[in-house]
Amino acid sequence: MKEHGEISQESLAVHAGVDSNEYLAVVPPIYQTSTFAFDSAEHGASLFSGEREGYIYSRMGNPTVRGLEKCIAALEGGYDGLACGSGMAAIHTTFATLLSGGDHLICSDAVYGPTCTLVETILSRFGVEYTMVDTSNLAAVKEAMRPNTKVVFVETPGNPTLVITDLQAVCSMAHDRGAQVVVDNTFMTPLLQQPFRWGVDVVVHSLTKFLNGHADVVGGVIILKSEQQYAPFRKTLNQLGGVLPPFESFLVHRGIKTLALRMQRHCENAAKVAEFLEQHPAVEWVRYPGLKSHPQHELACRQMTGHGGMISLGLKGGLEAGRKMMNAVKFCGLAVSLGGVESLIQHPASMTHASMGPEARQRANISDGLVRFSVGVENVNDIIADLDQAMAGCAT
Ligand SMILES: *Cc1c(COP(=O)(O)O)cnc(C)c1O
């Protein structure tokens, strides 16, 4: 956003979207209201016609929600944002804005499970054609392109395999053919990856994860680059209705104030945990973009400004050992979701990616033995000690 000019992201996280208010409260108030009164019939009419700016009804816009939208747009270097009731609502609203029956969508095969299910079971009913591909394989993306391809949807690093897609290369390929690129930036947050810098057209996030960071809100957001691009998205969200309520917006905006601190700690802790896991005798393999052993480590260093808080691993004892480990952790929580201050461990094949079915999982390299770990901001020695005792019975 213009008024923030040269301010760093760390400072934007604290200040962006905090507008002045009637009583000069340092923290913007929660406008817990469904509707806003008009001064007069003429005033109401001018708000509806767009002649005057202001608020009408909270599905169409609310000051507390607007503050959050402006904050995340500033962090992404975008024009403006749309807060949605969940990450899935943000992804659905994006597809509903950009795609019509007969259009073709290319989607990363390693995506959040429900994104895959949305494409395969719901969009397809509305006549949207799709191809799920490994978007880290540029030849595969090229081959999947059709004359009616309108959108390439990329999640990078992919969930839960942490495979990385070259955004600049995919954008140039898509733009050559008149398609737009949408990136799910949930795993990185705007602090570790800014997709607009690489030519991406639309950025979506689940606010539920790192952006809110405290595991107490479900939300999502869409960020656009220009006013022209923004208007049709706002219209679609207004009709579909999947908006974020004011209280949730307040909580997420509050969470973002510490985003820079949290992401720094997530990255530091995850790097140490990944190194620990890599040398543990019970561990068969570890995927973390910050490890030199990650096949796309160089791309990760070029495209991202940090390697994030997510690790996936496979134990030598496979699924059975993974189950043992998940049942043995004490300090780390056994739960889906990620990006909160607390460390969480889960098993994608039976949990987050169960809805995809075995074929889609195999295509996306999500093995039955894969364990996903969201590294929290606790003292890293405590995290490592817990993992170590939990794997004691797994060593082979
Ligand atoms: C959680 C998640 C989503 C969905 O977000 P919800 O807020 O749960 O609807 C989408 N993409 C990624 C990468 C996620 O981790």
The ligand as a MOL file (V3000), in Angstrom:
LIG
                    3D

  0  0  0     0  0            999 V3000
M  V30 BEGIN CTAB
M  V30 COUNTS 15 15 0 0 0
M  V30 BEGIN ATOM
M  V30 1 C -5.4010 -25.0370 6.4090 0
M  V30 2 C -5.0730 -24.7830 5.0120 0
M  V30 3 C -6.0570 -24.4060 4.0840 0
M  V30 4 C -7.5120 -24.2870 4.4470 0
M  V30 5 O -7.7330 -23.3260 5.4210 0
M  V30 6 P -8.9850 -23.3600 6.4460 0
M  V30 7 O -8.8240 -22.0890 7.1810 0
M  V30 8 O -8.8330 -24.5930 7.2840 0
M  V30 9 O -10.2110 -23.4310 5.6160 0
M  V30 10 C -5.6650 -24.1480 2.7880 0
M  V30 11 N -4.3740 -24.2600 2.4170 0
M  V30 12 C -3.4090 -24.6370 3.2710 0
M  V30 13 C -2.0030 -24.7350 2.7840 0
M  V30 14 C -3.7190 -24.9140 4.5940 0
M  V30 15 O -2.7540 -25.2950 5.4310 0
M  V30 END ATOM
M  V30 BEGIN BOND
M  V30 1 1 1 2
M  V30 2 1 2 3
M  V30 3 2 2 14
M  V30 4 1 3 4
M  V30 5 2 3 10
M  V30 6 1 4 5
M  V30 7 1 5 6
M  V30 8 2 6 7
M  V30 9 1 6 8
M  V30 10 1 6 9
M  V30 11 1 10 11
M  V30 12 2 11 12
M  V30 13 1 12 13
M  V30 14 1 12 14
M  V30 15 1 14 15
M  V30 END BOND
M  V30 END CTAB
M  END
